Amino acid sequence: MNLDALLRYSVRVLGMTDPSSAIGPNIRRRRQTLGLSLDAMAAASGVSSTMLSEVERGKKNPTVKLAYQIALALGCSLTELLEDAPPTPVAVVRADERQVLVDPSSGVARHGLRPGLLDRHLEIAWYELPAGESTGEVGAKLPGVVEFLTVLEGRVEVWLGGVAHELRAGDSISYGLQTTIEYRNSGGARCRVLLIVDRSKVGASG
């Protein structure tokens, strides 16, 4: 079973939520609210206008890396882009309700764990990386964004601006650097990491 088929199986049989049903309309709505054409959005995100159009129309699913680049260009979190649910004081995420985004080329999977919790400042996700795979290098985050990552299983290299930090199960790292970021599975088996992103200071002065 290939990865696309596996994702469809997960959505149909295991009940996981398919993010493709929400991400396209959410991208289009946010892009239009900002007054961006497809060409302007392509220039800002580094994703071609053809790909953006196909994602918006639900013809293609973006990889984790491309989805992140689009969210960064739109000034929102990846969680907001996938869910866009109203905030609630209590948010329960059942195992069969997680938003799961799978990169069809690498098998890297992002499991969203925080829909509509209190506000839009906190993002929580669980990543699974097959042996030898990577999220791909993504651009610098917005000023004020702080990330905390802990390794649940396996080994991972966190690359910040071309500098590698190797972590094993139980290790953690936090950073607020405005630099490129990449996660690489440096072990011989699957690795899982928990990522918490704090955006509460984005746009804060002083």
N, C-alpha and C positions, 0 to 999 in steps of 0.2 A: 504494500500500500504506500503510494507516494505521499508527500507532505500535504498537498492540497486535498487529497482524498481523506487523509487523517484528520485534517481540520474539519472537513464536512462531516466526517463520522463523529467527531467530538461534539459538534453542534447538534447533530441530529439524534445521536444515541445517548451521549452522556449529558446532554442538556446544556452545555456551555453556551454562553451568549456569543453570537457571531457579531463582531464589531463592525463588519462591513455594512450592516444595515443602517448604522448611525453615522459613521465617519464621513461618508460622502456629503450628505445634506448638511452636517455640521460645518464641514470645510467651506462649502458654498455660502452658507449663511454668514459665517464669520468673515469670509473674504469680501462679500458684498457689503456687509456692515462697515468694513474698513474702506470701502470704495476702491478696492484693488481689482484690476483686470487680471485675467489668467496670465498674461505676459508679465505684468508687474509682480504677481505672486510667484511666478517661476523665477524671476530675477532675485527676489528676496529669499526664496527657500532653496534654490539650487535644484529644484525638481522641474522637469520639463513641463511646458504648458499642456502638451499632449497627455502626459501621465496624469497631471492634475485634473484635466477634463474627464479622463476615464475613471479616476477615483471618485470624483464628485458625482458621476452618473452611475456609480456602482458597478462599472464594467471590470475594474481591477481593484485588488486590495494592495495597499502600500506595504512595503517591508517595515520593520520596526524602525530602522534608520530613517527612511523617507518620511514616515509618520511623525517622527521626532522633529525633522527639519521643517515640516509643514507647521507643526504646532509652534515651533520657535518663531517662525516668520509671522504667525498670527498673534503672537504674544500671549499664548495660553499654554496650559499644561497638556500633556498627552492624554491624561485622564479626562480632562474637559472635552477634548476633541473626540474621544471615543464615546463618552456618555452624555455629557451636557444635561445632566439631571439636576433638578432643583435641590438646594441644600436642605438637609434635615438634621434635627438634633440627635437622632439615633439612626445609624445605618447598619443593617445586618446584610452581609454578603454571603449567601449560601454557596457551597462548593460548585453547584451546577448553574450558578448565575454569574460567575466571573466573566469579565470581558477578556477574552484571550486573543491576542494578536500574534500570529505565527509568520515568521519570515520563510517563505517557500523555498528559498535557495539554501539557507543555512540551518533551518530548523530551530533557530533561536525563538523562544516564546516569551511573551510578556503577559502576565496575569494581573489584571487590575483588581485591587483589593479595597478600594475606597470610593464608592459612588456617593456623591452628594453629602459628604460628611461635614457638617457645621459651616464650612466656608470653602473657598477655592484656594486656600493657601497651602494646603497639605496634600501631597500626592504619595501614595503607597503602592508599590508594585513588586511583584515577585518574578524574577527572570530565570529561565532555564536555558542553559547553553550546552549543546552536545559537545562531545570531546573534540578539541581542536578548532572550535568555531568561535566567532566573534560577533559583537553587535555592529561592528564597523565604526569607524571614527566619525564622530559628530562634532559640530561646531560649538563654540563657546556659549554657555548659558547666559541668560540675562543678568546684569549686575544685581546683586542682592540674593540670588538663589544659592542655597546651601544644600548639599546632599550628604546623606549618611547611608553607607552600604555595609551590610554584614553578610558573611558567607555562611550559608546553611549547610551546604554539602559540596565536597570537591575542592578544587583550587581555581582561582581566578586571578588574572593580572589586570589591574586597573591602570590604564595608561592616561596620564594627565599631561598634556603638552609634550608628548614624546618621552615622558619619564614613566617607567613601569614600577608598580607597587604590587608585589606578589602576596596574595592572601590565601590562607587555608581555612577550613571549616572552623567557625568560631571567631575568626579574626574580623575586625571592622576597620573602616576608614571613613573619615568625613572631610569634606573639602568645599570651599567656596570660590575656587579659582575660576577666573574667566579665561578658560583655555579649552582646547579640544579634549574630548573624553572618549575612551573606548574600553570595553570589557572583553577580555579574551579568556577562554577556557584553556588553561595551561596544563591541565591534567589529562589522564587517559580515560576518564569517565565523565559522565554528565556532571555539571555543577549547577547549583541553585543559589541565587543571592536575593536578599531582600533589600529593596531600595526605598528610602524615604526622602522626599524632596520638600524642602521648606521654602515657599515663595513669599512668605509674609513680609519680607523687607524689600521686595521688588518695587522700585519707584520711590522708596523712602529717601528723604533728603538727609544730609548730614552724615 
